[in-house]
Amino acid sequence: MNDLGSLVQQTADRLAGQQVGAVVAGLARGTVEIRGAGRTGPGAAGGPPGPDTLFEIGSVTKVFTSLALARLTLAGTVTLDDPLAEVLADALPAGAAVPAKGPEPLALRHLATHTSGLPRLPAGMLLSSLLSPNKPDPYAHCTAESLLTGLGRTRLRAAPGRSFRYSNLGAGLLGLALAHRAGVGYGELVRREVCEPLGLKDTVLEPDADQAARLAPGHTTGGRPVPAWHLADLAGAGGLRSTAADLAVLLQAQLADDADATPLGPAIALTREVRHRVNPVAWMHLGWLGHRLHARQGGHLQIWHNGGTGGYRSFIAFDPERQVGVIVLANTRRSVDAPAVRLLRTLQTTRATFPGQ
C-alpha cells in the first residue's frame, strides 16, 4: 500500500543503514508525515530522532536568508538592486572595498542568486580547506571585520549578473548586509522576518538549553562525533539549526496555492519571480535551485536546496504543481540527496493514499 507514512518510513529506514540517525518528512496535498530512524548517537547512545530533533541544516540556511531579503524588500528596507557597497558603506573597514567587474555593481540580488562573481569561500580559506579538509569549525573566525577586510583582497570571477557561481561567501555577505541594514543580528533577523510569522519555534542560530538537549550530535562517515559548526558573521550561508517539524511548516507555506494563505506569501512569490538561468534545464531563484525533469522522466518541477556541515547533511525540496515535498535531515557527514530525490519522485509519480482522503 502506497500510503504516505509508509513511503516516508521506508526512506528513513534505508537512511538509517547509512547514517547514525535520520529524520524524513513527506508532504502531499495538505498531509504531512514525519518519521525518524537510527539514533542520535552511535551504538546504543542517544534515542531515536524525531520531528523535534534539531540538526545543523547547513546551506538550507540560504533559503531563510533569501526569504529575509524578500521580506525586507517588500517592506521597503532594501531593494533587490541595492549595491552591496551602499548597504555596507558605514560598516566597511578603512581601505576595504567591495570588488567590482563590468558595468553593473554587485547587488543584493546577485548574492541571493549566486551571480555575484564572488569566489566560493572567503579570502584565505581555499588553501586552508584543501590542506585541512576536516578542520573542526572552519568558519568560526569569519567575523564581520575579517570578511569585509578580505573583500579588498577578493577578485570577482565574473561580472555581477553574468553567470552562476555558487558562493558561500556571497550568501554570508547577504545575511551580514541584511542584518546590518535592519539593525539586528542575523539570528534575530531570521526570527523576526521568517520564523515568527510562520510560528517556527526551533529554527535558531544558537540553541537554548532545551533545544541543545534535543540537538542530534554530528558524526563523521565512520560514526565518530564531530564538533558543532559556528559560522560567526557568515551565518547567512549555513549557520542555522532546525527540525523536520519546522521545515515542514516552511514547505507548507511554499506549497500554499494562495499567497494570502500564509504571512510569507508575498515574500515567497517574490523569491520565485526572480529567476536566473543556470543551464538549459535549471535556474536559480532567490535562495532556491530549480529544474524541470525531461518529459521522458515525467516533466515534473523540482525546487530544492541541500546542505552540509562537519557532521550533518540536509535536503529539502518541493513541487508546487503536484503539491508534494520532502525533507531529509541526518547527523552524519554522508549525502542524503539521492534517497531524498527518490522519495520526491515517488510522490510526484505515484497515487499514494493519505489519511482522510
The 8 nearest C-alpha neighbors of each residue, nearest first, counted from 0:
[[1, 2, 352, 351, 5, 6, 3, 350],
 [2, 0, 351, 352, 3, 6, 5, 350],
 [3, 1, 352, 351, 5, 4, 353, 0],
 [2, 4, 6, 5, 353, 351, 7, 1],
 [3, 5, 7, 6, 32, 2, 8, 33],
 [6, 4, 8, 7, 3, 2, 9, 1],
 [5, 7, 9, 3, 8, 4, 10, 2],
 [6, 8, 4, 10, 5, 9, 25, 23],
 [9, 7, 11, 5, 10, 6, 34, 12],
 [10, 8, 12, 6, 7, 11, 5, 13],
 [9, 11, 13, 7, 8, 12, 14, 6],
 [12, 10, 8, 14, 9, 13, 36, 23],
 [11, 13, 15, 9, 14, 10, 36, 8],
 [14, 12, 10, 15, 11, 16, 9, 17],
 [13, 15, 11, 16, 17, 12, 18, 10],
 [16, 14, 37, 18, 12, 17, 13, 36],
 [15, 17, 14, 13, 18, 12, 37, 19],
 [18, 16, 14, 15, 19, 13, 333, 220],
 [19, 17, 15, 20, 331, 14, 16, 21],
 [18, 20, 37, 38, 41, 331, 15, 330],
 [19, 21, 37, 38, 18, 39, 15, 329],
 [22, 20, 329, 328, 36, 35, 11, 15],
 [21, 23, 35, 328, 34, 327, 49, 11],
 [24, 22, 327, 34, 326, 33, 11, 7],
 [25, 23, 33, 326, 325, 32, 7, 34],
 [24, 26, 325, 32, 31, 324, 7, 33],
 [27, 25, 31, 324, 323, 30, 325, 32],
 [28, 26, 323, 30, 29, 322, 324, 31],
 [27, 29, 322, 30, 323, 26, 321, 31],
 [28, 30, 27, 31, 26, 251, 322, 323],
 [29, 31, 27, 26, 28, 32, 353, 354],
 [32, 30, 26, 25, 29, 33, 27, 24],
 [31, 33, 25, 4, 24, 26, 34, 3],
 [34, 32, 24, 23, 50, 25, 31, 35],
 [35, 33, 23, 8, 22, 49, 7, 24],
 [34, 36, 22, 49, 48, 21, 11, 23],
 [37, 35, 11, 15, 21, 12, 20, 47],
 [36, 38, 20, 15, 47, 19, 21, 35],
 [39, 37, 47, 20, 46, 40, 45, 19],
 [38, 40, 45, 215, 20, 46, 48, 47],
 [39, 41, 45, 44, 38, 19, 42, 216],
 [42, 40, 44, 19, 222, 43, 38, 39],
 [43, 41, 44, 40, 38, 45, 19, 222],
 [42, 44, 41, 45, 40, 38, 46, 39],
 [45, 43, 40, 42, 41, 46, 39, 38],
 [46, 44, 40, 39, 38, 43, 47, 41],
 [45, 47, 38, 39, 48, 44, 40, 43],
 [46, 48, 38, 37, 39, 36, 49, 35],
 [49, 47, 35, 52, 39, 38, 22, 46],
 [48, 50, 35, 52, 51, 22, 34, 47],
 [49, 51, 244, 243, 52, 33, 242, 22],
 [52, 50, 242, 49, 244, 53, 243, 213],
 [53, 51, 213, 49, 242, 48, 50, 214],
 [52, 54, 214, 242, 241, 213, 215, 240],
 [55, 53, 240, 241, 56, 215, 214, 242],
 [54, 56, 240, 57, 239, 311, 241, 53],
 [57, 55, 240, 59, 313, 306, 54, 239],
 [58, 56, 237, 306, 307, 308, 59, 55],
 [57, 59, 306, 237, 60, 61, 236, 305],
 [58, 60, 61, 306, 57, 56, 62, 305],
 [61, 59, 58, 237, 63, 62, 239, 57],
 [62, 60, 64, 59, 63, 236, 58, 286],
 [63, 61, 286, 65, 60, 64, 59, 66],
 [64, 62, 66, 60, 61, 65, 67, 189],
 [65, 63, 61, 67, 66, 62, 235, 174],
 [64, 66, 68, 286, 67, 62, 63, 285],
 [67, 65, 69, 63, 68, 64, 70, 62],
 [66, 68, 70, 64, 65, 69, 192, 71],
 [69, 67, 65, 71, 66, 70, 72, 64],
 [68, 70, 72, 66, 266, 67, 71, 73],
 [71, 69, 67, 73, 72, 266, 68, 66],
 [72, 70, 74, 76, 68, 73, 69, 77],
 [71, 73, 77, 69, 78, 75, 70, 74],
 [72, 74, 70, 75, 71, 69, 266, 76],
 [75, 73, 71, 72, 76, 70, 77, 69],
 [74, 76, 72, 73, 77, 71, 78, 70],
 [75, 77, 71, 74, 72, 78, 181, 180],
 [78, 76, 72, 75, 71, 81, 79, 74],
 [79, 77, 72, 80, 81, 75, 76, 107],
 [78, 80, 108, 107, 81, 72, 77, 106],
 [79, 81, 106, 78, 107, 82, 108, 77],
 [80, 82, 78, 106, 79, 107, 83, 77],
 [83, 81, 106, 84, 85, 105, 104, 80],
 [82, 84, 86, 106, 85, 105, 107, 87],
 [83, 85, 82, 87, 88, 86, 97, 96],
 [86, 84, 88, 82, 83, 87, 81, 89],
 [85, 87, 83, 84, 88, 176, 180, 82],
 [88, 86, 90, 84, 85, 89, 83, 91],
 [87, 89, 85, 84, 90, 86, 91, 83],
 [90, 88, 87, 91, 86, 85, 92, 84],
 [89, 91, 87, 88, 92, 179, 147, 86],
 [90, 92, 89, 88, 95, 147, 87, 93],
 [93, 91, 95, 94, 148, 90, 147, 144],
 [94, 92, 95, 91, 148, 96, 90, 147],
 [93, 95, 92, 96, 151, 148, 91, 147],
 [96, 94, 151, 148, 92, 93, 91, 150],
 [97, 95, 151, 98, 150, 94, 91, 84],
 [96, 98, 84, 150, 99, 151, 95, 83],
 [99, 97, 96, 154, 155, 150, 153, 151],
 [100, 98, 104, 97, 105, 155, 101, 158],
 [99, 101, 158, 155, 102, 157, 98, 159],
 [100, 102, 158, 103, 99, 159, 104, 157],
 [101, 103, 104, 100, 158, 99, 159, 105],
 [102, 104, 101, 159, 105, 158, 100, 160],
 [105, 103, 82, 106, 99, 102, 159, 100],
 [104, 106, 159, 82, 83, 115, 109, 103],
 [107, 105, 82, 80, 83, 81, 109, 108],
 [106, 108, 110, 109, 79, 81, 80, 83],
 [109, 107, 79, 111, 110, 106, 80, 112],
 [110, 108, 115, 114, 112, 107, 106, 111],
 [109, 111, 169, 107, 113, 108, 115, 112],
 [112, 110, 285, 108, 109, 286, 113, 65],
 [113, 111, 109, 285, 114, 110, 283, 284],
 [114, 112, 165, 110, 164, 163, 115, 111],
 [113, 115, 109, 163, 160, 162, 112, 116],
 [116, 114, 159, 109, 117, 110, 113, 105],
 [115, 117, 157, 155, 156, 159, 114, 158],
 [116, 118, 155, 115, 156, 169, 166, 119],
 [119, 117, 120, 166, 116, 156, 168, 155],
 [118, 120, 166, 167, 168, 165, 117, 121],
 [119, 121, 168, 118, 167, 124, 125, 122],
 [122, 120, 168, 124, 123, 146, 149, 119],
 [121, 123, 149, 124, 153, 120, 152, 150],
 [122, 124, 125, 121, 126, 127, 120, 149],
 [123, 125, 127, 126, 122, 121, 128, 120],
 [126, 124, 128, 127, 123, 120, 129, 122],
 [125, 127, 129, 128, 124, 130, 123, 131],
 [126, 128, 124, 130, 125, 129, 131, 123],
 [129, 127, 132, 125, 131, 126, 130, 124],
 [130, 128, 126, 127, 132, 131, 125, 124],
 [129, 131, 127, 128, 126, 132, 125, 133],
 [132, 130, 128, 134, 133, 129, 127, 126],
 [133, 131, 128, 129, 134, 130, 127, 137],
 [134, 132, 131, 135, 309, 128, 137, 136],
 [133, 135, 131, 132, 137, 136, 128, 309],
 [136, 134, 137, 133, 226, 309, 228, 225],
 [135, 137, 228, 138, 139, 229, 134, 227],
 [138, 136, 135, 139, 134, 228, 140, 230],
 [139, 137, 230, 141, 140, 136, 229, 231],
 [140, 138, 230, 229, 231, 141, 136, 137],
 [139, 141, 138, 142, 231, 137, 145, 230],
 [142, 140, 138, 231, 139, 232, 145, 146],
 [143, 141, 232, 145, 144, 231, 140, 146],
 [142, 144, 146, 232, 145, 147, 141, 175],
 [143, 145, 147, 142, 146, 148, 92, 91],
 [144, 146, 148, 142, 143, 147, 149, 141],
 [147, 145, 149, 143, 144, 148, 141, 142],
 [148, 146, 150, 149, 144, 145, 143, 91],
 [147, 149, 145, 95, 150, 146, 144, 151],
 [148, 150, 146, 151, 147, 152, 122, 145],
 [151, 149, 153, 147, 152, 148, 97, 96],
 [150, 152, 95, 149, 96, 153, 148, 97],
 [153, 151, 150, 149, 154, 122, 148, 98],
 [154, 152, 150, 151, 122, 149, 98, 155],
 [153, 155, 98, 156, 152, 117, 118, 99],
 [154, 156, 116, 117, 157, 98, 100, 153],
 [157, 155, 116, 117, 154, 118, 158, 164],
 [158, 156, 116, 155, 159, 161, 162, 100],
 [157, 159, 100, 101, 161, 116, 160, 155],
 [160, 158, 115, 105, 161, 116, 114, 157],
 [161, 159, 114, 109, 162, 115, 158, 103],
 [160, 162, 159, 158, 114, 157, 163, 116],
 [161, 163, 114, 160, 164, 157, 116, 277],
 [162, 164, 114, 113, 277, 165, 161, 112],
 [165, 163, 113, 114, 166, 116, 162, 117],
 [166, 164, 113, 119, 163, 167, 114, 118],
 [167, 165, 119, 169, 168, 118, 113, 164],
 [168, 166, 170, 119, 236, 169, 120, 171],
 [167, 169, 171, 120, 166, 121, 170, 119],
 [168, 170, 110, 172, 166, 171, 167, 173],
 [171, 169, 236, 173, 167, 172, 168, 110],
 [170, 172, 233, 236, 235, 168, 174, 173],
 [171, 173, 175, 169, 170, 174, 176, 168],
 [174, 172, 170, 176, 171, 175, 110, 177],
 [173, 175, 235, 171, 177, 172, 176, 64],
 [176, 174, 172, 178, 173, 177, 179, 171],
 [175, 177, 179, 173, 178, 174, 172, 87],
 [178, 176, 180, 174, 179, 175, 181, 173],
 [177, 179, 181, 185, 175, 183, 184, 176],
 [178, 180, 176, 182, 177, 181, 175, 183],
 [179, 181, 177, 182, 178, 176, 86, 76],
 [182, 180, 178, 179, 183, 177, 188, 76],
 [181, 183, 179, 180, 178, 184, 177, 188],
 [184, 182, 178, 181, 187, 188, 179, 185],
 [183, 185, 187, 178, 186, 188, 182, 179],
 [184, 186, 188, 178, 187, 189, 174, 183],
 [187, 185, 189, 204, 188, 184, 190, 203],
 [186, 188, 190, 184, 185, 189, 191, 183],
 [189, 187, 185, 191, 186, 190, 192, 178],
 [190, 188, 192, 193, 186, 187, 191, 194],
 [189, 191, 194, 187, 188, 195, 193, 192],
 [192, 190, 188, 189, 195, 193, 187, 194],
 [191, 193, 189, 67, 190, 188, 194, 70],
 [194, 192, 189, 196, 190, 195, 191, 197],
 [195, 193, 190, 199, 197, 196, 198, 189],
 [194, 196, 198, 197, 191, 190, 193, 199],
 [197, 195, 194, 198, 193, 262, 192, 263],
 [198, 196, 194, 195, 199, 193, 262, 248],
 [197, 199, 195, 196, 194, 200, 248, 245],
 [200, 198, 194, 245, 197, 201, 195, 202],
 [201, 199, 202, 198, 194, 245, 195, 203],
 [200, 202, 241, 199, 203, 242, 245, 210],
 [203, 201, 241, 240, 200, 199, 239, 245],
 [204, 202, 240, 239, 205, 201, 206, 241],
 [203, 205, 239, 186, 238, 240, 206, 202],
 [204, 206, 203, 207, 240, 239, 186, 211],
 [207, 205, 210, 211, 203, 204, 208, 209],
 [206, 208, 210, 209, 211, 205, 212, 203],
 [209, 207, 211, 210, 212, 206, 213, 205],
 [210, 208, 212, 211, 207, 213, 206, 214],
 [209, 211, 213, 206, 207, 212, 208, 214],
 [210, 212, 214, 208, 213, 206, 209, 207],
 [211, 213, 209, 210, 214, 208, 215, 207],
 [214, 212, 210, 52, 211, 53, 215, 209],
 [215, 213, 53, 211, 212, 52, 54, 216],
 [214, 216, 39, 54, 53, 213, 217, 330],
 [217, 215, 214, 330, 39, 218, 224, 40],
 [216, 218, 310, 330, 225, 311, 224, 331],
 [219, 217, 224, 310, 331, 223, 222, 225],
 [218, 220, 332, 222, 221, 223, 310, 331],
 [221, 219, 332, 222, 331, 333, 218, 223],
 [220, 222, 219, 223, 218, 331, 332, 224],
 [223, 221, 219, 218, 220, 41, 224, 19],
 [222, 224, 218, 219, 221, 225, 220, 41],
 [225, 223, 218, 217, 222, 219, 216, 226],
 [224, 226, 218, 217, 310, 223, 227, 219],
 [227, 225, 135, 228, 224, 136, 217, 309],
 [226, 228, 225, 229, 136, 217, 309, 310],
 [227, 229, 136, 230, 226, 309, 308, 139],
 [230, 228, 139, 231, 136, 238, 138, 227],
 [229, 231, 234, 138, 139, 233, 238, 232],
 [230, 232, 139, 233, 141, 229, 142, 234],
 [233, 231, 142, 234, 143, 141, 230, 175],
 [232, 234, 171, 230, 231, 235, 236, 141],
 [235, 233, 238, 230, 232, 236, 237, 231],
 [236, 234, 174, 171, 233, 237, 64, 170],
 [235, 237, 171, 170, 234, 167, 61, 58],
 [238, 236, 57, 58, 60, 234, 235, 239],
 [237, 239, 234, 230, 204, 57, 235, 229],
 [240, 238, 204, 203, 60, 237, 56, 55],
 [241, 239, 55, 54, 203, 202, 56, 204],
 [240, 242, 202, 53, 201, 54, 56, 239],
 [243, 241, 53, 244, 245, 51, 52, 246],
 [242, 244, 246, 50, 245, 247, 24, 51],
 [243, 245, 50, 247, 242, 246, 51, 248],
 [246, 244, 248, 242, 247, 199, 243, 249],
 [245, 247, 249, 243, 248, 244, 250, 242],
 [248, 246, 250, 244, 249, 245, 243, 251],
 [249, 247, 251, 245, 246, 250, 252, 244],
 [248, 250, 246, 252, 247, 251, 253, 245],
 [251, 249, 253, 247, 252, 248, 254, 246],
 [250, 252, 248, 254, 253, 249, 247, 255],
 [253, 251, 255, 249, 250, 254, 261, 248],
 [252, 254, 250, 251, 255, 249, 267, 319],
 [253, 255, 251, 319, 252, 322, 250, 256],
 [254, 256, 252, 257, 253, 251, 260, 258],
 [257, 255, 254, 258, 260, 319, 253, 259],
 [256, 258, 260, 259, 255, 264, 261, 254],
 [259, 257, 264, 260, 265, 261, 256, 255],
 [258, 260, 257, 261, 264, 262, 265, 263],
 [259, 261, 257, 258, 255, 264, 262, 256],
 [262, 260, 264, 263, 259, 252, 258, 255],
 [263, 261, 264, 196, 259, 197, 260, 265],
 [262, 264, 266, 261, 265, 267, 196, 252],
 [263, 265, 258, 261, 267, 266, 262, 259],
 [266, 264, 268, 267, 263, 258, 269, 259],
 [267, 265, 69, 269, 263, 268, 70, 264],
 [268, 266, 264, 270, 269, 265, 263, 271],
 [267, 269, 265, 271, 266, 270, 264, 272],
 [268, 270, 272, 266, 271, 267, 265, 69],
 [269, 271, 285, 267, 268, 272, 273, 284],
 [272, 270, 268, 269, 273, 284, 267, 285],
 [271, 273, 269, 270, 274, 268, 284, 285],
 [274, 272, 284, 271, 270, 285, 269, 275],
 [273, 275, 284, 283, 272, 282, 276, 271],
 [276, 274, 283, 282, 277, 284, 273, 112],
 [275, 277, 282, 278, 281, 283, 274, 279],
 [278, 276, 282, 281, 163, 275, 283, 279],
 [277, 279, 281, 280, 276, 282, 163, 275],
 [278, 280, 281, 277, 276, 282, 290, 291],
 [281, 279, 278, 290, 291, 282, 292, 277],
 [282, 280, 290, 278, 277, 289, 279, 276],
 [281, 283, 276, 277, 289, 275, 288, 290],
 [282, 284, 288, 275, 274, 112, 287, 289],
 [285, 283, 274, 287, 273, 271, 286, 270],
 [284, 286, 270, 111, 112, 65, 287, 273],
 [285, 287, 62, 65, 111, 61, 284, 112],
 [288, 286, 284, 285, 303, 304, 283, 62],
 [289, 287, 283, 303, 302, 284, 282, 304],
 [290, 288, 302, 282, 281, 301, 283, 303],
 [291, 289, 281, 301, 280, 300, 282, 292],
 [290, 292, 300, 299, 298, 301, 280, 293],
 [291, 293, 298, 299, 296, 294, 297, 290],
 [292, 294, 298, 296, 295, 297, 291, 299],
 [293, 295, 298, 297, 296, 292, 299, 291],
 [294, 296, 293, 297, 298, 292, 299, 291],
 [297, 295, 293, 294, 298, 292, 299, 344],
 [296, 298, 294, 299, 295, 292, 293, 348],
 [297, 299, 294, 292, 293, 296, 291, 300],
 [300, 298, 292, 297, 291, 301, 347, 318],
 [299, 301, 291, 318, 290, 292, 302, 298],
 [300, 302, 318, 290, 289, 317, 291, 303],
 [303, 301, 289, 316, 317, 288, 318, 287],
 [304, 302, 316, 288, 315, 287, 289, 301],
 [305, 303, 315, 59, 287, 314, 288, 316],
 [306, 304, 314, 313, 59, 315, 58, 303],
 [307, 305, 58, 57, 313, 59, 312, 56],
 [306, 308, 312, 57, 311, 313, 58, 56],
 [309, 307, 311, 57, 310, 312, 228, 55],
 [308, 310, 311, 332, 225, 228, 307, 217],
 [311, 309, 217, 218, 332, 331, 219, 308],
 [312, 310, 330, 331, 332, 308, 307, 217],
 [311, 313, 307, 329, 306, 334, 332, 328],
 [314, 312, 328, 306, 305, 327, 56, 307],
 [315, 313, 305, 327, 326, 304, 336, 306],
 [314, 316, 326, 304, 303, 325, 305, 327],
 [317, 315, 303, 325, 302, 324, 304, 301],
 [318, 316, 324, 302, 323, 301, 319, 325],
 [317, 319, 301, 323, 320, 300, 321, 322],
 [320, 318, 322, 254, 321, 317, 323, 253],
 [321, 319, 318, 322, 300, 323, 299, 254],
 [320, 322, 318, 323, 319, 347, 28, 27],
 [323, 321, 319, 28, 320, 318, 27, 254],
 [324, 322, 27, 26, 318, 321, 317, 28],
 [323, 325, 317, 26, 316, 25, 318, 343],
 [326, 324, 25, 316, 24, 315, 343, 26],
 [325, 327, 315, 24, 23, 314, 25, 316],
 [326, 328, 23, 314, 313, 22, 339, 315],
 [329, 327, 313, 22, 21, 312, 23, 314],
 [330, 328, 21, 312, 311, 331, 20, 313],
 [331, 329, 311, 217, 310, 20, 218, 19],
 [332, 330, 218, 311, 310, 18, 333, 219],
 [331, 333, 310, 311, 219, 220, 312, 218],
 [334, 332, 331, 220, 312, 335, 18, 311],
 [335, 333, 336, 312, 332, 337, 313, 307],
 [334, 336, 337, 338, 339, 312, 333, 313],
 [337, 335, 339, 334, 338, 340, 314, 305],
 [336, 338, 340, 339, 335, 341, 334, 342],
 [339, 337, 341, 340, 336, 335, 342, 10],
 [340, 338, 336, 342, 337, 341, 335, 343],
 [339, 341, 343, 337, 342, 338, 336, 344],
 [342, 340, 338, 344, 339, 343, 345, 337],
 [341, 343, 345, 339, 340, 344, 346, 338],
 [344, 342, 340, 346, 345, 341, 325, 347],
 [343, 345, 347, 341, 346, 342, 348, 340],
 [346, 344, 342, 348, 347, 343, 349, 341],
 [345, 347, 343, 344, 348, 349, 342, 323],
 [348, 346, 344, 345, 349, 343, 321, 323],
 [347, 349, 345, 346, 344, 350, 297, 343],
 [350, 348, 351, 345, 346, 347, 1, 344],
 [351, 349, 352, 348, 1, 346, 347, 2],
 [350, 352, 1, 2, 349, 3, 353, 346],
 [353, 351, 2, 1, 3, 350, 354, 356],
 [352, 354, 356, 2, 3, 355, 351, 30],
 [355, 353, 356, 352, 30, 2, 3, 4],
 [354, 356, 353, 30, 352, 29, 28, 2],
 [355, 354, 353, 352, 30, 28, 29, 351]]
